[in-house]
């Protein structure tokens, strides 16, 4: 059969083709062990989570929609979902507000300064989230830095309550998630042609105008990627939410933890974690759809 | 080149606003780390800033085997889990990357997305799912289960950096090696692997650090016996604010700083993370 096939038009592939085909097949099979691991310890647990959510009792013996009805019928659930998503939006907003200017400064800096800046930006990423959260307790606590300074300046007579407030939580998350905003942003911005800004200035545009009509649109893919990462990470940041937010501010991750490891109502915890999954993935897919659209005209 | 245009109000306000915000960002990134480091040397019993006096008492308490046995065990568990999960992750992850990174087939794209999905999936959802799964199919909590869970959530780092290295590899190198008679495996060993090693290494480092820092999986799968460092630290912060946690933070900050310097020199970590 082999000899019957006509020679390929290019002619260049003939001797290696057989071996090449075989090795492609062999190469593809290299992914099988990981696929097997993912099927058995990633996909199967997630499917089981969905299954468990359709049981009415915490002994997981009576199938039914009871837990879903309980979750969806309670206005409190919607408040928690909204609060969680809003926390993500506020954190994203704060990281853009101060992160974007830092990325602009990075872009203008000399290579030496850039090296130092990128080190400072990445360093917290390698530092445990627990440590970064703890740092904010020291800063925002009753005897913390902010209160000490304000009291000594005589601006306040009583320590401010900063922990267990949403403001405190957003401030902490802004620092904790900042590298996730800056890395994609810097990555996209450093690929922009520096002449674009000079051209814009030469045509008489102010620096503000250049920023909003040239740089921001061109850096959109990085900005979207950053928003996506910061949003996904801050809405699920259990440790920061529980330690800085405390028990009065309830977000979906805390609810999952309470229901599964404190109350031991696994079916309800499963419902809440599916709600978290759906809420986060909806926003993330919407953002990445926007990102793909904005990516379109950047390469034009 | 400049036409000698006078700096307008717009340009000045631009400079002021951008620099103020950027400085704020830098301050917010750096200050808490410096403050924790400073506070860890306090003489007092509370975590006040500025700290009162200078002492190494919290570090002494931290390193004392009798006073801090639980912390030491948690550190041991975390290191063991990170080592095994990174090991398995490197093996399975780099194999998978070799298998699908340059494969144009639609299924390869699907597999790639599937393997990277733990990055976007909320960690708590997977953590809870794995607790239910392992419990309901009859496993007892153990470090092995935590290793399996960590491998799943950290392998995307290895896959991503390895695939990036592979995509920058000139295919002509493979072709010439094979056309000179080298077997596929020989080419892999002598040509491909040495060239993508920095990528694998950077990914392994990120995976290792992510495992040490993992909360969502450890939260659900660890028990008192298989306590993990971040979970123990969380417990220390939730109950009484134990000043030893400042000392733990001090150690972790120093370790992260030194590791990052080493990684920067060896594989150019920040460049790999930026691209």
Interface residues (C-beta under 8 A of the other chain):
Chain A: X16 X19 X23 X24 X26 X27 X28 X29 X30 X31 X32 X33 X34 X35 X37 X38 X41 X42 X44 X45 X46 X48 X49 X52 X60 X97 X98 X99 X100 X101 X102 X104 X105 X118 X119 X120 X121 X122 X123 X124 X125 X126 X127 X128 X129 X130 X131 X132 X133 X134 X135 X136 X137 X138 X139 X141 X143 X144 X145 X148 X171 X174 X175 X178 X183 X186 X187 X190 X198 X206 X207 X208 X209 X211 X228 X232 X235 X236 X238 X239 X242 X243 X253 X256 X257 X260 X261 X266 X269 X270 X273 X274 X276 X277 X280 X281 X284
Chain B: X1 X8 X10 X11 X13 X14 X15 X17 X18 X19 X21 X22 X24 X25 X26 X28 X29 X30 X31 X32 X33 X35 X36 X39 X46 X47 X48 X49 X50 X91 X92 X93 X95 X96 X98 X99 X100 X103 X105 X108 X111 X114 X115 X118 X120 X121 X122 X123 X124 X125 X126 X128 X129 X130 X131 X132 X133 X134 X136 X148 X149 X151 X152 X155 X175 X178 X179 X184 X209 X212 X213 X215 X216 X219 X220 X229 X230 X233 X234 X237 X238 X241 X245 X246 X248 X249 X252 X253 X256 X257 X259 X260 X264 X269 X270 X273 X274 X275
